């Protein structure tokens, strides 16, 4: 126990005589790690359509219940959110909504500058969240992978491997 206390005091004494590292924040932005979970954004697929299909999985996965969605359907049968709202006053930036999203529509942006003066400005609507780019997954298109209706058997899709025959495992 004394050895740990002495090593801790030695570290304190070493750091006492080092020059402090100060970042002048507004002029110099700090280096943010690539996997930093900042604000939430809604992305578009490669064709420019929004990826969200209003499946409500993100709002179900959210531990603080800060996501509100209202779904609607287009003429071609494709679902999309008529309203998508995130209350960033309640959001804890855990990333569970991004993990639950099957279409990769919700992604975590490395933006950490979200300070506002009024509380009402921290409630973001769909127009505030929707960005023009595909985010971290530029080639993924949910509707090309899944389609509006399934037109092929299980294992016969473009990305699928044929199903394994369970009888091939028998002796």
N, C-alpha and C positions, 0 to 999 in steps of 0.2 A: 504494500500500500504506500509505503514511503517512496519507493522507486517511481511509481506513477505520479505522485505529487511533485517530485523533483523534476521529472521530465516535463510535466505541465508548466511548472514555473520557468523552466529553461526556455520553452517555446514562447511563453509570454515575454520574457526578457529579450529574446531575439527579435520578435515582432515590434517591440517597443522602440527600437532604434532604426527601423526601416521607414522609408518615406511612404506616406499614404498614397494610394492610387485613387485619384479623383477624376470622374468623368463629368465633363460639363454637359449635362443632359440635353437641353434643347438643341444645342449645336452639334454635339456628338451623340449618336445613337449607340446604345450598348449592343454588343454582339449577342444575338439571340440564337440558341441552339436550333437546329433544323426541326427537331421534334417538339418544340415548344408549343404548348396548347394555349393559344390566345383566344381571340374572339371567334365566333362561329359565322361561317358564310354558307350560302347556298350556291352551288355551281351549276354550270350548264354542260350538256353533252357536246360532242364534236359538231353536231349539226346546228347548235345554237339554241336548242329547246332546253327548258329547265328539266333537271333530272328527277326532281321530287315527284313521287307518285301518291303522296298523301296517304301513306299506309299506317300512320300513327305510331310506328315503332319507336321513333325518337321521343315522342311525348310519353310513351309508356316506360321507356328506359330511363328517363330523366328522374334522378332521385329527389329533386326539389320542385318538380312540376312547374317549370318555367316556360315550357313550349306549348303553344296553342295552335291548332291547325283546323281549318275548315276545308273539307274536300268538295270537289265538283268534278264533272266529267265532260270531256269534249265530245264533238259529234262522232269522231272516229273511235270512241270507246276508251280513250286514254284518260286516266285520272291525273289531276294536278291539284295543288292547293289553291283555293280561291283566296285564302288568307293564311299567312304563316307569321306568327308573332313569338318573339323571344323577349322575356323580361330579364335583362342583364343585371338588374338589381338583385335578383334571386339566383342567377346562374353561378355555379361554383367552378366552371371551366373544367369539368372532370373528363369530358370527351366521351361519355357513355352514349350520347345521342349519335355521334359520328361513328362509333363502333356498331351501333344497332342499325344504321341506315343501310338497306340492301342495295340501293342504287348509287351509293357514294355521293349523294347530293349534299349532305352536310359534311363539311370539313372544317378542321380547326386551322385558323389563320394565325400567323405569328404576330399579329397586331396586338400590342399591349396598351396602346394609348386610347383608352376608352373613357377618360374623365369627362364628365358633363357637369354643368352647374345645376340644371333642373332635373328632377327625378323623372319627369315625363319623357325626357330625351333619351333615357336609358332603355326604353321599350322600343325595340326595333321591329318594324314591319317587313313584309316580304320584299318590298322595293329597296329597303335599306340593306337587306342581307344578300340579295341576288347579285352576283358578280358576272362579268361578261366572259370569263374564262372557264376552262374545265378544272382548274385547281391542280391538285397533285396527280390526277389520273387523266391525262389528256386523250387517251385512245378508248376509254371505256364508254360504251353506250348501252344502257340498260335495255332500251327498246329493241336494239338489234340482237341482243343476247336472248331476251325473254320474249319479245313480241307482245302484241296486244292479246292474241289468243295463241295457245300452244297448238302448233300445226304438225308436230312430229312426236313420235313415241319417245319414251324415256330412254336416254342413251343414244339417240339418233341425231341430236343437235350438232351444230357446228363445233361447239366447244366440248362436247361430251365424248367420253370413250364408251364403246359398246359395253353393255352390262356383262358381268362375268357369269359364267354358268356354274351354279353351286354344285352340280353333280361332278364337276371336274376335280373337286377336292376329295371325292370318295376314293377309298383304296381299291 
